[in-house]
Amino acid sequence: MSGKHDILSAIRKQTLPSAELPDTGQVGIRYEDPAAQFVAVLPAVGGLARRVADVAELKRELAQLDVRRQAKRIYSARPDIEPGNVDLAALSDPKQLNGLDLAVLCGEFGVAENGAVWVRCDDVIHRAVHVAAEHLVLIVPTNQIVHNMHQAYQRLSFDGPSYRLFISGPSKTADIEQSLVIGAQGPRSLCVFVLG
């Protein structure tokens, strides 16, 4: 016991000089055009991104997507862009989302570094819509693409109970025999429209 006591006493007697915390204001990679980087990196995580100038172009591009043309059940958080035909308020149980072909939702901001989109689900009645839909379309304003995750974390705020998440590409897993499986536990595809 005295050996252990002697070692701990010696450690307690050591004093280290205080050190200032590093300035993290300039931490993280920066891009000349964050929106262009976001569009370029999203395919690397299995998604698709398209830049559109305005809502009219977004509507035309969305209508051309194969997943949109083949979809029978569609929920849209932006009826001005895609009217959809599923009313979440009419569903008493999130299990009724089974068979939802497409969900069109809004992202608050995107991250150029990794193609992630921050999605606030506070106004969505059944938040399972983000993972229950076979295919997912997110809309993110061009001026809301940040360079890196450091900037993304600085933007996060939790002012009460809520459900928010980062979505980066479609659902995927690579833990089964070291092969990538897309659509394993959620949407089989993700398309992000970078608007503006």
Secondary structure by P-SEA (a helix, b strand, c coil): caaaaaaaaaaaaccccccccccccccccccccaaaaaaaacccccbbbbbbccaaaaaaaaaaccccccccbbbbcccccccccccccccccccccccccbbbbbbcccccccbbbbbbccccccccccccccbbbbbbbcccccccaaaaaaacccccbbbbbbbcccccccccccccccccccccbbbbbbcc
